[in-house]
Amino acid sequence: MMSDKEIQARLDELPDWQYDGVHIHKSFVFGDFSEAFAFLTRVALIAEKLNHHPDWSGVYNKVTLKLRTHDADGITDKDFNFARRVELL
């Protein structure tokens, strides 16, 4: 598990990701529902490949991802690795 200071330093590498004291998170806005759903599908493939699953929500054209390593009860390298892969989509 990372300290708050380590988390904040690592967030500098990820545009628009934030830390709320529990999760690192980011919201994505798309042109319409279909684009948002396609993004969620690609995120699901990342989650399965990494065996690391985000908390997520989708409302029409907006998707919010929240990452936290539940087994570690905090933020770990797994979360940052996941976020980096999402940024490549």
Secondary structure, DSSP 4 states (H G I P E B T S, - for coil): ---HHHHHHHHTTSTT-EE-SS-EEEEEE-SSHHHHHHHHHHHHHHHHHHT---EEEEETTEEEEEE-BGGGTB--HHHHHHHHHHHT-
